[in-house]
Amino acid sequence: MKNHAMQSSVTRRRFLGGSLAAGAALSLSPSFLALAQDASLITRPIPSTGELVPAIGLGSSATFAAVARSEDISAVRNVLSTLHRHGGRIFDTAPGYGASEEVSGRIAQELGIQEDLFWATKLNVAGRGGATADVDAAWAQVENSFDHIGKPTIDLIQVHNMGAPDVQLGILNELKEAGRIRYTGITTTFPDQYEQLIQVMQDYPLDFIGIDYAVDNLDVEERILPLAMDRGIGVLVYAPFGRTRLWARVGDRPVPDYAREFDAHTWAQFFLKFAISHPAVTAATPSTSRPANMEDNIGAMLGRLPDEAMRRRMIETVDALPAA
């Protein structure tokens, strides 16, 4: 796995022309630059309200979390600023991502952008049958999130990795009724929790789920994404690059020529356009600590998206690659 992570980093740098300076991603081609200047960003409606949000956001696990723990947090400042400058809004974080929530909240306030961002955080204090200590700990964690983010109303709080839905969704619904949060949801990136997630989606009123989904990770297409559409639940896609897996699989290969037909100029845009072209998906929130990667990701919100026939072709292309 360590070798895969190293290869993914090198591969992505190569596709950005060997430079990690801001703006490198958008200098890939004159046609892409013209598109970036002239086109509006792809947005998606949140099913429960119709509110439009940009279809690509920023996650804060993995390398972002590692940078947030370091003494030099300038990378966090730069990548948040890049997200905001290019029209991105959704920022996905969690108390379980180390210092990510606290550091990004402080920086967003320093930059004066905290009100512009759509803050999606999580509740990860697992309850045990509603014991008083667990409920108190959950409430305390939520209050810490308010302190970190610095907004009187948080856009979205989700129960993290299934947690204890019977206890924690009750807390979140109380907060929603009080006007302190706008949306509620639940997340998992573990296949062995999918059945439990499906049950919660059927039994509870939810605004969002957060789920892992990628061009080589299609299990959620069978039941979870159709159920989200049927129930009017928004979907945040996590791990659209398969964490590091897809970077390891593509290696040094060029992006297929046919990707130009849906305005994908890099592998990142190829992978992200696949994810957000599914009709159930509200937004994808890949994690990065590099401004150039953030710009590259934003490029997936420009131009055309693949249709169903093209999506099948994309799947075939990736399936033909060596397994990571």
C-alpha positions as a Markdown table, in Angstrom:
| # | Residue | x | y | z |
|---|---|---|---|---|
| 1 | Met | 0.0 | 0.0 | 0.0 |
| 2 | Lys | 2.8 | 2.4 | 0.7 |
| 3 | Asn | 4.2 | 1.8 | -2.8 |
| 4 | His | 0.7 | 2.5 | -4.3 |
| 5 | Ala | 0.5 | 5.8 | -2.4 |
| 6 | Met | 3.8 | 6.9 | -3.6 |
| 7 | Gln | 3.0 | 5.9 | -7.2 |
| 8 | Ser | -0.3 | 7.8 | -7.1 |
| 9 | Ser | 1.4 | 11.0 | -6.0 |
| 10 | Val | 4.0 | 10.8 | -8.7 |
| 11 | Thr | 1.5 | 9.9 | -11.4 |
| 12 | Arg | -0.7 | 12.8 | -10.6 |
| 13 | Arg | 2.2 | 15.2 | -10.6 |
| 14 | Arg | 3.1 | 14.0 | -14.1 |
| 15 | Phe | -0.3 | 14.7 | -15.4 |
| 16 | Leu | -0.1 | 18.2 | -14.0 |
| 17 | Gly | 3.0 | 18.8 | -16.1 |
| 18 | Gly | 5.5 | 18.1 | -13.3 |
| 19 | Ser | 4.5 | 21.3 | -11.4 |
| 20 | Leu | 2.5 | 21.7 | -8.2 |
| 21 | Ala | 2.3 | 25.5 | -8.5 |
| 22 | Ala | -1.2 | 27.0 | -8.4 |
| 23 | Gly | -2.7 | 27.1 | -11.8 |
| 24 | Ala | -0.8 | 24.2 | -13.2 |
| 25 | Ala | -3.9 | 22.1 | -13.6 |
| 26 | Leu | -5.7 | 24.7 | -15.6 |
| 27 | Ser | -2.8 | 25.2 | -18.0 |
| 28 | Leu | -3.2 | 21.8 | -19.5 |
| 29 | Ser | -4.7 | 22.9 | -22.8 |
| 30 | Pro | -5.9 | 26.0 | -24.5 |
| 31 | Ser | -9.3 | 24.5 | -25.0 |
| 32 | Phe | -9.6 | 23.6 | -21.4 |
| 33 | Leu | -8.6 | 27.1 | -20.4 |
| 34 | Ala | -11.2 | 28.6 | -22.7 |
| 35 | Leu | -13.8 | 26.3 | -21.2 |
| 36 | Ala | -12.8 | 27.3 | -17.7 |
| 37 | Gln | -13.3 | 31.0 | -18.6 |
| 38 | Asp | -16.6 | 30.6 | -20.4 |
| 39 | Ala | -18.5 | 27.7 | -18.8 |
| 40 | Ser | -20.5 | 27.7 | -15.6 |
| 41 | Leu | -19.8 | 25.0 | -13.0 |
| 42 | Ile | -21.9 | 21.9 | -12.9 |
| 43 | Thr | -24.2 | 22.0 | -9.9 |
| 44 | Arg | -26.6 | 19.5 | -8.4 |
| 45 | Pro | -29.8 | 20.0 | -6.4 |
| 46 | Ile | -30.0 | 18.6 | -2.9 |
| 47 | Pro | -33.1 | 16.4 | -3.2 |
| 48 | Ser | -34.8 | 17.4 | 0.0 |
| 49 | Thr | -34.8 | 21.1 | -0.7 |
| 50 | Gly | -33.7 | 21.7 | -4.3 |
| 51 | Glu | -30.7 | 23.9 | -3.1 |
| 52 | Leu | -28.0 | 23.8 | -5.8 |
| 53 | Val | -24.5 | 23.0 | -4.8 |
| 54 | Pro | -21.3 | 22.6 | -6.9 |
| 55 | Ala | -20.8 | 19.0 | -7.8 |
| 56 | Ile | -17.1 | 18.9 | -6.7 |
| 57 | Gly | -16.0 | 19.7 | -3.2 |
| 58 | Leu | -13.0 | 19.0 | -0.9 |
| 59 | Gly | -12.5 | 16.2 | 1.6 |
| 60 | Ser | -10.2 | 16.5 | 4.5 |
| 61 | Ser | -9.0 | 13.0 | 5.3 |
| 62 | Ala | -5.8 | 11.3 | 4.2 |
| 63 | Thr | -3.1 | 13.9 | 3.1 |
| 64 | Phe | -5.2 | 16.8 | 4.2 |
| 65 | Ala | -5.5 | 15.4 | 7.7 |
| 66 | Ala | -1.7 | 14.8 | 7.8 |
| 67 | Val | -1.0 | 18.4 | 6.8 |
| 68 | Ala | -3.5 | 19.7 | 9.3 |
| 69 | Arg | -1.6 | 17.9 | 12.1 |
| 70 | Ser | 1.7 | 19.5 | 11.0 |
| 71 | Glu | 3.3 | 22.7 | 12.2 |
| 72 | Asp | 3.1 | 24.3 | 8.7 |
| 73 | Ile | -0.5 | 24.5 | 7.8 |
| 74 | Ser | 0.0 | 26.8 | 4.8 |
| 75 | Ala | -1.1 | 24.0 | 2.5 |
| 76 | Val | -4.5 | 23.8 | 4.2 |
| 77 | Arg | -4.9 | 27.6 | 3.8 |
| 78 | Asn | -3.9 | 27.4 | 0.1 |
| 79 | Val | -6.1 | 24.5 | -0.8 |
| 80 | Leu | -9.2 | 26.0 | 1.0 |
| 81 | Ser | -8.5 | 29.3 | -0.7 |
| 82 | Thr | -8.3 | 27.5 | -4.1 |
| 83 | Leu | -11.6 | 25.7 | -3.5 |
| 84 | His | -13.3 | 28.9 | -2.7 |
| 85 | Arg | -11.7 | 31.0 | -5.5 |
| 86 | His | -12.8 | 28.6 | -8.2 |
| 87 | Gly | -16.4 | 28.3 | -7.0 |
| 88 | Gly | -16.3 | 25.2 | -4.9 |
| 89 | Arg | -18.4 | 25.2 | -1.7 |
| 90 | Ile | -18.7 | 21.7 | -0.1 |
| 91 | Phe | -16.0 | 21.0 | 2.5 |
| 92 | Asp | -16.3 | 17.6 | 4.1 |
| 93 | Thr | -14.6 | 17.0 | 7.4 |
| 94 | Ala | -15.0 | 15.2 | 10.7 |
| 95 | Pro | -13.8 | 15.2 | 14.3 |
| 96 | Gly | -12.3 | 11.8 | 13.5 |
| 97 | Tyr | -9.9 | 13.3 | 10.9 |
| 98 | Gly | -7.4 | 14.5 | 13.4 |
| 99 | Ala | -7.0 | 18.3 | 13.4 |
| 100 | Ser | -8.8 | 18.8 | 10.1 |
| 101 | Glu | -12.0 | 20.2 | 11.4 |
| 102 | Glu | -10.4 | 22.5 | 13.9 |
| 103 | Val | -7.6 | 23.8 | 11.7 |
| 104 | Ser | -9.8 | 24.3 | 8.6 |
| 105 | Gly | -12.4 | 26.1 | 10.6 |
| 106 | Arg | -9.8 | 28.5 | 12.0 |
| 107 | Ile | -8.3 | 29.1 | 8.6 |
| 108 | Ala | -11.7 | 29.6 | 6.9 |
| 109 | Gln | -12.5 | 32.3 | 9.5 |
| 110 | Glu | -9.2 | 34.0 | 9.0 |
| 111 | Leu | -9.8 | 34.0 | 5.2 |
| 112 | Gly | -13.4 | 35.3 | 5.8 |
| 113 | Ile | -14.9 | 32.4 | 3.8 |
| 114 | Gln | -16.6 | 30.3 | 6.5 |
| 115 | Glu | -20.0 | 31.6 | 5.5 |
| 116 | Asp | -19.5 | 30.8 | 1.9 |
| 117 | Leu | -18.6 | 27.1 | 2.4 |
| 118 | Phe | -21.1 | 24.3 | 2.7 |
| 119 | Trp | -19.7 | 22.6 | 5.9 |
| 120 | Ala | -20.3 | 18.9 | 6.1 |
| 121 | Thr | -19.0 | 17.4 | 9.3 |
| 122 | Lys | -19.8 | 14.2 | 11.2 |
| 123 | Leu | -20.7 | 12.7 | 14.6 |
| 124 | Asn | -18.5 | 9.8 | 15.5 |
| 125 | Val | -19.1 | 9.2 | 19.2 |
| 126 | Ala | -20.7 | 5.8 | 19.1 |
| 127 | Gly | -23.7 | 5.4 | 21.4 |
| 128 | Arg | -24.4 | 2.2 | 23.2 |
| 129 | Gly | -28.1 | 1.8 | 23.5 |
| 130 | Gly | -28.6 | 5.5 | 24.4 |
| 131 | Ala | -26.5 | 5.4 | 27.6 |
| 132 | Thr | -26.5 | 8.9 | 29.2 |
| 133 | Ala | -22.6 | 9.1 | 29.0 |
| 134 | Asp | -22.7 | 8.4 | 25.3 |
| 135 | Val | -25.4 | 10.9 | 24.6 |
| 136 | Asp | -23.6 | 13.5 | 26.6 |
| 137 | Ala | -20.4 | 12.8 | 24.7 |
| 138 | Ala | -22.2 | 13.1 | 21.4 |
| 139 | Trp | -23.7 | 16.4 | 22.3 |
| 140 | Ala | -20.2 | 17.6 | 23.5 |
| 141 | Gln | -18.7 | 16.6 | 20.2 |
| 142 | Val | -21.3 | 18.5 | 18.2 |
| 143 | Glu | -20.7 | 21.6 | 20.3 |
| 144 | Asn | -17.0 | 21.3 | 19.6 |
| 145 | Ser | -17.8 | 21.2 | 15.9 |
| 146 | Phe | -19.7 | 24.5 | 16.2 |
| 147 | Asp | -16.8 | 26.0 | 18.0 |
| 148 | His | -14.3 | 24.8 | 15.4 |
| 149 | Ile | -16.4 | 25.9 | 12.4 |
| 150 | Gly | -17.4 | 29.2 | 13.8 |
| 151 | Lys | -20.9 | 29.4 | 12.2 |
| 152 | Pro | -24.2 | 29.5 | 14.1 |
| 153 | Thr | -25.7 | 27.0 | 11.7 |
| 154 | Ile | -23.8 | 24.0 | 10.3 |
| 155 | Asp | -25.0 | 22.9 | 6.9 |
| 156 | Leu | -24.7 | 19.1 | 7.3 |
| 157 | Ile | -23.8 | 16.7 | 10.1 |
| 158 | Gln | -23.8 | 13.0 | 9.4 |
| 159 | Val | -23.5 | 10.0 | 11.6 |
| 160 | His | -20.0 | 8.7 | 10.8 |
| 161 | Asn | -19.5 | 5.1 | 9.6 |
| 162 | Met | -23.0 | 4.1 | 10.8 |
| 163 | Gly | -22.2 | 4.9 | 14.5 |
| 164 | Ala | -25.4 | 4.5 | 16.5 |
| 165 | Pro | -28.2 | 5.7 | 14.2 |
| 166 | Asp | -31.0 | 5.3 | 16.8 |
| 167 | Val | -29.2 | 7.6 | 19.2 |
| 168 | Gln | -27.3 | 9.9 | 17.0 |
| 169 | Leu | -29.8 | 10.6 | 14.3 |
| 170 | Gly | -32.2 | 11.6 | 17.1 |
| 171 | Ile | -29.6 | 14.2 | 18.3 |
| 172 | Leu | -29.1 | 15.5 | 14.8 |
| 173 | Asn | -32.9 | 15.8 | 14.2 |
| 174 | Glu | -33.2 | 17.8 | 17.4 |
| 175 | Leu | -30.5 | 20.1 | 16.1 |
| 176 | Lys | -32.2 | 20.4 | 12.8 |
| 177 | Glu | -35.6 | 21.2 | 14.4 |
| 178 | Ala | -33.9 | 23.9 | 16.4 |
| 179 | Gly | -32.4 | 25.4 | 13.3 |
| 180 | Arg | -28.8 | 24.8 | 14.3 |
| 181 | Ile | -28.1 | 22.4 | 11.4 |
| 182 | Arg | -29.7 | 22.4 | 8.0 |
| 183 | Tyr | -29.3 | 18.8 | 6.8 |
| 184 | Thr | -28.7 | 15.4 | 8.4 |
| 185 | Gly | -27.3 | 12.1 | 7.1 |
| 186 | Ile | -25.2 | 9.0 | 7.7 |
| 187 | Thr | -22.0 | 7.6 | 6.1 |
| 188 | Thr | -20.0 | 4.5 | 5.5 |
| 189 | Thr | -17.2 | 3.4 | 3.3 |
| 190 | Phe | -17.3 | -0.2 | 4.5 |
| 191 | Pro | -19.1 | -2.8 | 2.4 |
| 192 | Asp | -19.9 | -4.9 | 5.4 |
| 193 | Gln | -22.0 | -2.0 | 6.6 |
| 194 | Tyr | -24.0 | -1.6 | 3.4 |
| 195 | Glu | -27.0 | -3.7 | 4.6 |
| 196 | Gln | -27.2 | -1.7 | 7.8 |
| 197 | Leu | -27.0 | 1.5 | 5.7 |
| 198 | Ile | -29.9 | 0.4 | 3.5 |
| 199 | Gln | -32.0 | -0.4 | 6.5 |
| 200 | Val | -31.3 | 3.1 | 8.0 |
| 201 | Met | -32.2 | 4.7 | 4.6 |
| 202 | Gln | -35.5 | 2.9 | 4.7 |
| 203 | Asp | -36.3 | 3.6 | 8.3 |
| 204 | Tyr | -35.1 | 7.2 | 8.9 |
| 205 | Pro | -35.7 | 10.6 | 7.3 |
| 206 | Leu | -32.3 | 11.5 | 5.8 |
| 207 | Asp | -31.1 | 14.4 | 3.7 |
| 208 | Phe | -27.8 | 12.8 | 2.7 |
| 209 | Ile | -25.7 | 9.7 | 2.7 |
| 210 | Gly | -21.9 | 9.6 | 2.2 |
| 211 | Ile | -20.6 | 6.5 | 0.4 |
| 212 | Asp | -17.5 | 5.2 | -1.4 |
| 213 | Tyr | -18.0 | 5.1 | -5.2 |
| 214 | Ala | -15.6 | 5.0 | -8.1 |
| 215 | Val | -15.3 | 3.7 | -11.7 |
| 216 | Asp | -13.8 | 0.5 | -10.4 |
| 217 | Asn | -16.0 | 0.3 | -7.2 |
| 218 | Leu | -19.6 | 0.0 | -8.4 |
| 219 | Asp | -21.3 | -2.1 | -5.7 |
| 220 | Val | -23.4 | 0.8 | -4.5 |
| 221 | Glu | -25.0 | 1.1 | -8.0 |
| 222 | Glu | -27.0 | -2.1 | -7.3 |
| 223 | Arg | -29.2 | -1.0 | -4.4 |
| 224 | Ile | -27.9 | 2.0 | -2.5 |
| 225 | Leu | -27.8 | 4.6 | -5.2 |
| 226 | Pro | -31.3 | 3.6 | -6.6 |
| 227 | Leu | -32.7 | 3.7 | -3.1 |
| 228 | Ala | -31.2 | 7.2 | -2.5 |
| 229 | Met | -33.1 | 8.3 | -5.7 |
| 230 | Asp | -36.3 | 6.7 | -4.6 |
| 231 | Arg | -36.1 | 8.2 | -1.1 |
| 232 | Gly | -35.0 | 11.6 | -2.2 |
| 233 | Ile | -31.6 | 11.4 | -0.4 |
| 234 | Gly | -28.6 | 13.3 | -1.5 |
| 235 | Val | -25.3 | 11.4 | -2.1 |
| 236 | Leu | -21.8 | 12.6 | -1.3 |
| 237 | Val | -19.2 | 10.4 | -3.0 |
| 238 | Tyr | -16.1 | 9.6 | -1.0 |
| 239 | Ala | -12.9 | 8.0 | -2.4 |
| 240 | Pro | -13.7 | 8.7 | -6.1 |
| 241 | Phe | -10.1 | 7.8 | -6.8 |
| 242 | Gly | -10.3 | 4.6 | -4.9 |
| 243 | Arg | -8.1 | 6.3 | -2.4 |
| 244 | Thr | -4.8 | 5.6 | -4.1 |
| 245 | Arg | -5.9 | 2.5 | -6.0 |
| 246 | Leu | -6.9 | 4.2 | -9.3 |
| 247 | Trp | -3.7 | 6.2 | -9.5 |
| 248 | Ala | -1.7 | 3.0 | -9.1 |
| 249 | Arg | -3.7 | 1.3 | -11.9 |
| 250 | Val | -3.3 | 4.1 | -14.5 |
| 251 | Gly | 0.4 | 4.5 | -13.9 |
| 252 | Asp | 1.9 | 6.6 | -16.7 |
| 253 | Arg | -0.8 | 5.9 | -19.2 |
| 254 | Pro | -2.3 | 8.9 | -21.0 |
| 255 | Val | -5.9 | 9.8 | -20.6 |
| 256 | Pro | -7.9 | 8.1 | -23.4 |
| 257 | Asp | -8.6 | 10.3 | -26.5 |
| 258 | Tyr | -12.3 | 9.7 | -26.2 |
| 259 | Ala | -12.3 | 11.6 | -22.8 |
| 260 | Arg | -12.3 | 14.8 | -24.8 |
| 261 | Glu | -15.8 | 14.0 | -25.8 |
| 262 | Phe | -16.9 | 14.8 | -22.2 |
| 263 | Asp | -14.2 | 17.5 | -21.6 |
| 264 | Ala | -12.0 | 15.4 | -19.3 |
| 265 | His | -8.3 | 16.4 | -19.7 |
| 266 | Thr | -6.8 | 14.5 | -16.9 |
| 267 | Trp | -7.3 | 11.2 | -15.1 |
| 268 | Ala | -8.7 | 13.1 | -12.1 |
| 269 | Gln | -11.3 | 14.7 | -14.3 |
| 270 | Phe | -12.0 | 11.3 | -15.9 |
| 271 | Phe | -12.6 | 9.7 | -12.5 |
| 272 | Leu | -14.6 | 12.6 | -11.1 |
| 273 | Lys | -16.8 | 13.0 | -14.1 |
| 274 | Phe | -17.7 | 9.4 | -13.9 |
| 275 | Ala | -18.8 | 9.8 | -10.3 |
| 276 | Ile | -20.9 | 12.9 | -10.7 |
| 277 | Ser | -22.5 | 11.7 | -13.9 |
| 278 | His | -24.5 | 9.2 | -11.9 |
| 279 | Pro | -28.0 | 10.7 | -11.5 |
| 280 | Ala | -28.1 | 9.9 | -7.8 |
| 281 | Val | -24.9 | 11.7 | -6.9 |
| 282 | Thr | -25.1 | 15.2 | -5.5 |
| 283 | Ala | -21.3 | 15.8 | -5.2 |
| 284 | Ala | -17.9 | 14.2 | -4.9 |
| 285 | Thr | -15.5 | 15.3 | -2.2 |
| 286 | Pro | -12.0 | 14.0 | -3.0 |
| 287 | Ser | -9.4 | 14.8 | -0.4 |
| 288 | Thr | -6.2 | 16.7 | -1.3 |
| 289 | Ser | -3.7 | 19.1 | 0.3 |
| 290 | Arg | -2.4 | 20.4 | -3.0 |
| 291 | Pro | -3.9 | 23.6 | -4.6 |
| 292 | Ala | -2.9 | 22.3 | -8.1 |
| 293 | Asn | -4.8 | 19.1 | -7.5 |
| 294 | Met | -7.8 | 21.1 | -6.2 |
| 295 | Glu | -7.8 | 23.1 | -9.5 |
| 296 | Asp | -7.6 | 19.9 | -11.5 |
| 297 | Asn | -10.6 | 18.5 | -9.5 |
| 298 | Ile | -12.6 | 21.6 | -10.1 |
| 299 | Gly | -12.1 | 21.1 | -13.8 |
| 300 | Ala | -14.4 | 18.1 | -13.6 |
| 301 | Met | -17.3 | 20.6 | -13.0 |
| 302 | Leu | -16.7 | 22.1 | -16.4 |
| 303 | Gly | -18.1 | 21.1 | -19.8 |
| 304 | Arg | -19.9 | 17.9 | -20.6 |
| 305 | Leu | -20.5 | 14.8 | -18.6 |
| 306 | Pro | -20.4 | 11.2 | -20.0 |
| 307 | Asp | -23.8 | 9.6 | -20.9 |
| 308 | Glu | -24.6 | 6.0 | -20.0 |
| 309 | Ala | -22.9 | 4.6 | -23.1 |
| 310 | Met | -19.8 | 6.5 | -22.4 |
| 311 | Arg | -19.9 | 5.5 | -18.7 |
| 312 | Arg | -19.8 | 1.8 | -19.8 |
| 313 | Arg | -16.9 | 2.6 | -22.0 |
| 314 | Met | -15.1 | 4.2 | -19.1 |
| 315 | Ile | -15.7 | 1.2 | -16.9 |
| 316 | Glu | -14.3 | -1.1 | -19.7 |
| 317 | Thr | -11.2 | 1.0 | -20.0 |
| 318 | Val | -10.5 | 0.8 | -16.2 |
| 319 | Asp | -11.4 | -2.9 | -16.0 |
| 320 | Ala | -8.7 | -3.6 | -18.7 |
| 321 | Leu | -6.0 | -2.0 | -16.5 |
| 322 | Pro | -3.9 | -4.1 | -14.1 |
| 323 | Ala | -5.4 | -4.5 | -10.6 |
| 324 | Ala | -3.8 | -2.3 | -8.0 |
